Amino acid sequence: MTAREICYSYRSARHKAQQIQILAELNGVDSLEIIKVLVHGGERLPDSTVNKLFKRLDKLEMEIREREREYKAIAAALKGEL
């Protein structure tokens, strides 16, 4: 589907959050690719979708911090730092 077709299908859908997943499956991509197309096309995402993405970002940020600490600890150990 073209970006225009994706946006039209999304705009016409009654259940927009579900439509994102449907469009992803129809196009053989993940839902983030559909979200990119929709945002680029000026479509408003459902609050539930935006909240889900922010929660995922928060979780990823915590995981990154944890990995950074582990990285620094390993690097310090390899340098012989106490």
N, C-alpha and C positions, 0 to 999 in steps of 0.2 A: 504494500500500500504506500501511496505517497504521503508526505507530511500533511497535505491538505485533506486527504481522505481520512487519515487518522484523526485529525482535529474535528472533522465533520462528524465522524462516527462517535467520538467522545462527547461532543456537544449535544448530539441527538440522544445520547443514552440517559435512561432514567436513573440508573445506579452507576454513577461515574467512577467510584473507587473500584468496583468490580470490572468496569469496562476497561480500565487500564490493564488489568491482568489478561482479559480476553484479547485485547489488541496485541499484547506482548506474545501470547500464544499463537495468534493468527500470523504474526510477522516473524516468528522464530527468533525473538530477541527477549531480553529480560525487561522487566517493568521499568527499570531506570532509563532505558533507551526511549521508551514511550513517553515517560515523564519529560525527558529532555525535549522531545518533539513538541509536546503539548505546551511546555513553558515557552519555548522558542516561538510557537504559534500564538502566544498571548492568551492561552487558556488558563483559567483559574483552577487550581487543584483543590480537591476536597480537603477540608481541615483534617480529617482523619488520616489522609495520606501524608500531608505535611507533618503532622505530629509524629507519625510513624517514622518518617525520615529523620526528624530531629532526634528522636529517641535512639535510633541506630547510630547517628553521629556521636551522641553522648557516649554510647557503649564503646564505639570504636576509639574515641578519645581516651577513655579509661584504659583500654587494652594497649594503646600506643604508649601511654605513660608507664604502664607496668613493664612493657617490653624495653623501654628506654632505661628504666632502673636496672633491669636484668643485664642489659648490654653494658651499662657503665660498671656494674659489679664485676662482670666477666673481664672487661678491659682492664680494670684496676687490678684484678687478681693476676692477669697475665703480665702486668707491669711490676708486680710484687708490691703494690701499694697496700698499706694497712688501713 
